[in-house]
Amino acid sequence: MGLISILRINSISKIAENIAIGIILFTFILGFANIFRKKPLNGTLDGTIIFNPENLVINDLKIELHEINKIFLRVNDYEGKTQTIIRISLFPRISNGTNNLLDLELKNGEKIKLFFQIEYESQVEELKPFVFSLIKNEIINFEKGIEWLQIDSETEIKK
């Protein structure tokens, strides 16, 4: 009986209201701060990939095009790309450019899967000769090459 008479609905309501305002304010400040934060690396950048028209060089390993059985390439991320997030998030919104994927299956059965970094958006242009060679050697089809290079201009496709 004594505890019930001490608690008042108004005071509980005020406390809940203050907590809710605090949470909303904290979420807004954190969300705003994350707009300018870059994602941290989930590993280390170690080595290089060179996409040549006649081969692919991963560190010191040289892979000729005729050795490739299957290939998948995802090149849709670059350093500084802002991630569009509809709701406020606790996670950073600026990409570090490492969500690009090279997935290879060689004719000898060896499989290679690597994530790699693209430093700027137009760096995808450097992949064109490599992707065109894959199309010429019938390793991938034309549509897949256009998709990988993100070509959507009719003039560019006709070239």
DAQUIFEN-V935488 format. One record per run of one state. SS is the DSSP state (A for helix, B for strand, O for the rest). FROM is the first residue (numbers start at 1). LEN is the number of residues. If there is no record, write none. Layout:
SS&FROM&LEN  SS&FROM&LEN
This chain:
O&1&1  A&2&5  O&7&2  A&9&26  O&35&3  B&38&1  O&39&10  B&49&3  O&52&3  B&55&4  O&59&2  B&61&4  A&65&3  B&68&7  O&75&4  B&79&4  O&83&11  B&94&3  O&97&3  B&100&7  O&107&4  B&111&6  O&117&4  A&121&16  O&137&5  A&142&8  O&150&4  A&154&5  O&159&1
